[in-house]
Amino acid sequence: MINADRLWDRLMQLSSIGTQEVGGITRLSFSPEERAAKDLVTGFMKEAGLSVREDEVGNLIGRKEGTNPNAPVVLIGSHLDSVPSGGNFDGPLGVLSGVEALQTMNEQGVETEHPIEVIAFTDEEGTRFGYGMIGSRGIAGLLKEDELVSRDEAGISIAEAMANVGLDPAQISKAAREPGSVKAYVELHIEQGKVLESRDLSVGIVSGVAGPLWLKFILEGEAGHAGATPMNMRKDPLAAAAEVMLVIERQAARQEISVGTVGKLQVFPGGVNIIPGRVEFTLDLRDVDIQVRDQVEQAIMAEAEAICAKRGVKLQVELLQRINPAVCSEEIRSAIQAACAAEGLETITLPSGAGHDCMQLTELCPVGMIFARSKDGISHNPAEYTSKEDCGNGAQVLYRTVLSLASGK
């Protein structure tokens, strides 16, 4: 059995890094707070008896060797970075549960044929640069040096931020794992929704992960005096944007699983008495079915173009990222199901609307995910909470699942 008390204590220690006066934690990628979190978790990994290193994209890796040095590795992972004023469990639960699982194996003298690594992936959230999953992209061989150009609000690019913490952007290709070198990837994560809570279930088995499509809409009209420009003579990009946002809401709501979110809006020049001349906003569109997501995107674009044409507003749309949905492996789902049964835990299978690092690894290896119940379904919020019992149950299921996959049977 894993040590739920130790796991909880480590979660609470980690939650003290990056705390904000307004509540929650902020640990952005390549920041001093992220560095402090990595240093703390490095200590936990060493306590667990793991060898520890950081790769060329900044992934923190703890390794337990297997009895067969040539066997492909089983990976456990999640992330330590957060959204601004985020919660204590999104990411850290998966990393620290992985550490706990391997420490339990070492303490009990459990050996596996396959080596096992627990990874704290770099910048899963994408908050700082609007370009996420940097670490998992790197391991999957999907990260290219010419893609490290996105900048944060201070104008610092990903490449510059990496260089500032001692990483060499020209070396990122060395983080990529060779084909056949990874047997499986398993992640424990909080659900970030209410399904498990509504069913009074502690853990769930993830069927697949919805693929996020991020777009930036740029609408250009004509700035003017708010008092001197008649309503029928305006080319107001903000009014057009408002219409487009309602289209996004309506089109996404027509589907069973699709979700569309406008999370960032900027109005220029931004005066109380000035008709805006330019408006920019983002769209986060997701579905577990890529064909459905693409159909919703096309419907939104057609209506947006018609709205802007009617209002005399120029429309430009930039692609920020397009990630395909990920389907979880039947083999890993079966292993998770068996682990739940061994623990006497009733469970269900459900999709993930939130994105996770496994989405980048599907071409490298089979992937699977375990969900732990979220109180009130709240996440990316200081009120985010998963109970000690549910954290322990999730970690115990992770332990059994990884042990099964790494045993070589």
HUMO-V811729 format. One record per helix or strand. SS is the DSSP state (@ for helix, = for strand). FROM is the first residue (numbers start at 0). TO is the last residue. If there is no record, write none. Layout:
BEGIN
SS&FROM&TO ; SS&FROM&TO
END
This chain:
BEGIN
@&3&13 ; =&18&18 ; =&24&24 ; @&31&46 ; =&50&53 ; =&59&63 ; =&72&78 ; =&85&85 ; @&91&106 ; =&115&120 ; @&133&139 ; @&144&146 ; =&150&150 ; =&156&156 ; @&157&163 ; @&168&174 ; =&181&189 ; @&194&197 ; =&202&208 ; =&210&219 ; =&223&224 ; @&230&232 ; @&236&252 ; =&258&260 ; =&264&267 ; =&273&274 ; =&277&286 ; @&289&310 ; =&313&321 ; =&325&326 ; @&329&341 ; =&348&351 ; @&357&360 ; =&365&371 ; @&374&376 ; @&387&405
END
